[in-house]
Amino acid sequence: MKTVLIFDMDGVIADSWEACYPCCKNFMVSLNQPQLCSQEAILRLFEDNFMTSLTRIIDPTDIQSESFLQLARELNEAMTLAPCFSGIKSVLKTLSKDHSLYLVTANFTLAAQTFLNNHQLDCFIEVMGADQSFSKVEKIRSIAKQHTDRSVYYIGDTLGDMIEGRAAGVQTVAAGWGWHDAPTLSKGSPDYFIEQPEELLTFMKY
Ligand SMILES: O=C(O)COP(=O)(O)O
């Protein structure tokens, strides 16, 4: 039976920390939050849903839409330069022959599509970015609802991904090559932990 595999993008497919960090930093500067400008502070925001973490610190009404538009423009530009993690492209191509692949990301849909086009990755049925919903729980649930007879997995690289995947009621797979280290990911009690993209093939019994 076909499985539904929902992928996070940054840190799982896109080796994009170097591309994304300056954009996130500029966003924090525009919000006048110098204490959130370091790499560590921004990575900590991904220990839950990014917007949930941010609005615990900043009043949501202080987040101007112009700051978001600027973030979207910068991420779209930066993602044109982001490489793929080694090995992930052929893994995705193999998996897409037998399974249904989706992409659910905190990045913007256009930035994700730019990245996917650059790498000739056309294996996703749908790409759902932050402009569709800030909540990965909502996006994962909406996909799972279309496939109630199939196993659904969310493959992510941050503690926030593990928390949201679990809250959405799907099985979570922690990708150990991304933005958060194993001790951080383990706080989200992932159902599975893998260290290399190729392990996804073993996991799916290739
Ligand atoms: O892993 C994360 O939470 C960040 O990655 P994303 O931007 O693709 O959601």
The ligand as an SDF file (V2000), in Angstrom:
LIG
                    3D

  9  8  0  0  0  0  0  0  0  0999 V2000
   12.6850   22.3990   10.0630 O   0  0  0  0  0  0  0  0  0  0  0  0
   12.1500   23.4850   10.2410 C   0  0  0  0  0  0  0  0  0  0  0  0
   11.3520   23.6920   11.1670 O   0  0  0  0  0  0  0  0  0  0  0  0
   12.4890   24.5760    9.2540 C   0  0  0  0  0  0  0  0  0  0  0  0
   12.2870   24.0360    7.9710 O   0  0  0  0  0  0  0  0  0  0  0  0
   11.1240   24.5700    7.0760 P   0  0  0  0  0  0  0  0  0  0  0  0
   11.4360   26.0290    6.8110 O   0  0  0  0  0  0  0  0  0  0  0  0
   11.1580   23.7690    5.8090 O   0  0  0  0  0  0  0  0  0  0  0  0
    9.8430   24.3860    7.8240 O   0  0  0  0  0  0  0  0  0  0  0  0
  1  2  2  0
  2  3  1  0
  2  4  1  0
  4  5  1  0
  5  6  1  0
  6  7  2  0
  6  8  1  0
  6  9  1  0
M  END
$$$$
